């Protein structure tokens, strides 16, 4: 029995280690790697051999803290390249371990293809590498959050690990830890503070896939309803007097494009509903087809606020948006106070709309 208990404890400890690998200790050599970059190249330590100092930042697309530091990483490249410092970013996240409701501050998740899009969007000036296939390299370094910085000297011995600075919100930092370490190393001096704690999103290790896989079962249990909406209620809706941005999708069960794109709206609801955001759908089916509309919504697990319009359709068209010609589907994104940010007749381009949403509700805390 004692042997069995010991084995179980060892297995448990091993599983925990996979979930929470230890950070590489100061004085350790840099583990080598061979990882694909968003620029189409494959990188290893030898590709940075000509640089006296190597800064590796473990970061990702979706995390608000990571996004808050993107511009600062680019500035580090600009400021220290002439001083012999190379900068490389690595995403440790397994995209299959990321839930939709963890994407409330972004338009992109952490797949390699989405990393390429983010690299292009923000015009990065450093290699951005993907380790999400199995995260094995990242586990050797042991980042605790995104972002997490590691600085190695010319012999690729670790001299600093931790945060970039102490101010997540741009412009608020009082202690610039990475810059302090780099300045000391460039000057040939000891790093003043070798290790700090980090703050940011947890690493989405492959061991968290089961957690992410449970999300659809949770969402399937959410209640789906549909209420009637008249012109007076529509006017109040469009005033948008609250704090939330409102995304309104007008659709019908008989509209092929509406049915085709509807799952994208369900995904957006799951992504952004914990923010200052509300998704509303309005069915233009005949009122006597309300059960049919509810049946469709239930099948799509559409647990957002759903309406079916009752009244004159042409009054509705004119009342919703005078630029709308009346063809379905129609999508409207409204700021608090009622200002129309986005209006689209026909199929949406999901990534374009998600980018507009993320930019307006905010990418950082």
N, C-alpha and C positions, 0 to 999 in steps of 0.2 A: 504493500500500500504506500509506504514512504517513497518507493521508487516511482510509482505512478504519479504521486503528488508532485514530486520533483520534476518529472517530465512535463506535466501540465503547466507548472510554473514556468518552465523554460520556454514552452511554446507560447504561453501568454506574454512573457517578456519579449520574445522575438517579434510577436505581432505588434506589441506596443512600440518596439523600436522602429518598425516599418512606418507606423503612424507618426512618430515623433523622433526622427533621427537627431543625434547630437550635432551641435555646431562644430565644425572643424576647429581644433584648438590652435591658439597662437603658436607660431613656430613650426607648424606643419607644412609639408610641401604641397603644392597645388596638385590635386588629382587631374590627370590628363583626360581629355575628352575628344570626341569626334561627333560634332553636332551640326545639323543643317541650319543655315541662316536664311532669313527672309529675302536676302539678296541672291539666292540661288547657289551660294558657295557652301562648302563644308569646312568647319573650323576646328582646329585643335590648338594646344598650347604653343606649338612651334610656329604658328602663324603670327604670334605676338613676340617672338624671340628677340626682335630688334628693339623692343621697348624696355626701358629700365624698370618701369613699374607697370603692373597690370591690375586694373580695377575691374572686378567682376560683380555685376549687380543682378541678383535674382529678382525678377519682376514679372509682370504679366499684363494682359490687356484689360481685364474686367474690373480689377480692384480699384476703388476710388483713391486709395492712398497711392497706389502705383501710378495712377494717372496724374495725381497731384505732383509727382516727382519727375515726370517725363521731360519737362522743359529744363529742369535742373540738371538732369543727366546729360542732356544735349549741351548745356553750358559748360559742364565739367570737361567734356570732350574739347570744346573750343578753347577753354582756358589752359588746359594742361597738355595738349598734344605736342606743342613745341618744347615742352619740358620732359619729353620722353615717357609720357603716361599713355597707355592704351586702355580703352574702355570697351567692355563687352557686356551685353545683357543676355541673360538666360531665363527662359520661362520654364519653371519646374512643374507647372500644373498639368495634370491629366484632364483633358477636356471632358472626358466621360464622368469625371467626379464633380463637375460643376452643375448645380441646379439652376433652372431658369430664374427662380426667385433670388438668386445670388447675383443677378445681372442688372440690378436696379439703377446702376450708375453708368451704364455703358450701352453701346449699340452692338458690341462684339464680345464673344466668348473667347476661349483660349486655344482653339484649334490652330494648327500651323497655317492654314489658309487665312484665318482671321488675323493672325499675327502679321501676315504679309499686308493685309489691308490697313491695319493700324500703323505699321511702319511707313506706309505710303501717306496715310492721312496726316501724320505729325512730322513727316520728313526727317526721320531719324538720321543721325550722322555717326552711328556706331553699329557694329554687328549685333543682330537680335536673333538669338539661337533658340531652337525648340528642343526641349527635353521631355515633352509630355508623352512621348511614345511609351516610356516605362519609368521615367523619373530616376533612373538608376544613378546617373551622374550627380544629380542634385542631392540625392541622399548621401553621397560621399562628402558633400560640402555642408549639408545640414542647415539650409536657410530656415528661419523660424517664421517668417512673414514676408509679404511682398510690399515694398522692396527690402532687400537685405544685401548689404555691401561687404565685399571681401577684397582686401588690398594685399598684393604680393610684391616682394622686392625683386631685384634682378635675378636672383637665384630661385625665384618663385616660392619663397618662404612667406607664409602668412604673417603680416605685421599689423593688420587691423581687421576687425569684423564687427558689424553692427549697423546702426542707422546712418543715413546720409546726413541728416541734421535733426534738430529737435523741434522743428516747426512744420507740421504736415501741411497746413495752409500756406500757399506760396507767399513769401514776403514776411513770414512771422518768425523765422528761425533766429535764435540768439547764439546757438553753438553749432558751428559748421564742422561736424566731426570728420567727415571724409576729407574736406579741404584742409583741415588742420593736420590730418595724418599725411596727406599728399605733400603738403608744404614742408613738413618735417623730413620726409623721405627724400624729396628733391634736394633738400639742403644737406642731406647726409646725416641727419640727426635722428635720435630715437623718437618713435611715435609717442606723443604725450599721453594719450588715452588709447589703449590697445583694443579694448572691447567695450561695446555699449549694448544695451537692449534695443530691440526693434519694435516698431508698431506698424500694424497693417493687417491685411487679410491673411488668414491661415493658408498654408500651402495645400493645394488640392491633390494630395497623393493618390495613386491608384487604389490604395486600400479604402478610399472613401467612395468608391463606385457604388457599393451597396446602399449607402446613404442617399446618393443621388437617384438611384434606381427606384427608391421607395416613393419619390415625390409624385409620380403620376397616379399612384394608388391613393395618395392623400387628396389630390385635386379631384379625383373621380367621385369622392364622397361629398363634395361641396354642393350645396343646394342651388338649383337653377330655376329662375322664375322669369315671368314676363308680365308687364303691366301695360295698361292702356295709357296713351299720351295724346292730349289735345293741343290745340294751338296756344292756349294760354300757358300751359305747362311748358311747351316748347320755348316760348319767349323767356320764361323764367330760367330755363336751362341755359339758354344762350347768353343771358346776362353774366352768368358765371361769377357770382358775387363772392364765392368762397376763395380758399387758398389754392385749390387744386387746378392744375391744367386738365382740360377735358379733351379726350379723343372720342369723336362721334363717328360711328360707322353706320351708314344707311344701306339696308340690304333687303332681300326678299328670297324666299325659298325657291321661287321659280327663276331666279337670276343665276345663270351658270357662273359668271365671274365672281359673283358674291359668295357662292358656295365654295369656289376654288380658293379664294384668298382668306376665308373666314378663320381657318386655323392659325394664321399669322396674328390675328387680333387676339385670339385666345392666349397665344404665347406672350404677346405684349402685355396683356393683363397680368399674367403671372410674373413677368419681369418687373413691372413698374408700380404695381398697385400698393406696395408698401411705402411709396414715395408720395409727393404732392401731385398725385396723378389719379385720374378716374377714367375708365373706359365705359362708354355707353353705346349700346347698339339699338337701332330703331328699325323695326321691320315694317316694310311697306306692303305686306300681304293684306288681303282683305280681312276685315275684322272677324268674319266667320271662320277664317283659317288660323285663328290664334292657336288652337291646339296643335296644328301642323308646325307652326313656327316654334312653339315650345318643345315639340318633339325633336326638331332639328337642333335647337340650342342645347337640349339635354344630351343628345348624342355627341355634340362637340364639347361637352363639359364647360359650357359658357356661363360661368358663375359671376360674370360682371353684371352691371345693371342693364336690363333689357326691356325695351318698350315695343309696342305695336301701335302705329299711329291710327287714330280715328278722326275722320274729318276729310276736308277737301284736299286732295293730293297736290293740286296746283298752288293752293295757298301755303301748303307745307314747303314746297319747293322754293317759292319766293321768300318765305319766312326764314328758312334755314340759312340760305346764302344766295344773294341775288346773282352771283356769278355762276351758279349751278344751272345747267341747261335741263336737268331732269332725268338724265340717264343714270342707271344703277350699275355698279355701286357708287356711293359718294362718301368721301371721308373728309372730316373737318377736325383740325386741332386748334383749340382755343385756349388762350392765356387767361389767368385770373383777370376779371374786369371785362371779358368778352372780346378781346382783340383776336381776330383770326390770324393764326400763324401759318396755317397750311390748309389748302383746300384742293381736293383731287377728285375729278370725275373719272371713273374707270378703275382699273386695277392699280393698286399701290405698288411701289417698289419698296419692299419691307425694310431693307437696310437703310435706304434713304430716310424713311419715316422714323426709324429707330434712332438714327443719328440726330434728327431734328428734335426728337423727344429728349434724348440725353443731353444735348446742348442747352435746352431750355430749362429742364428741371435740375440740371447741374450734375457734373461728373465727379465732384469732390464734396466732402462734408462741409 
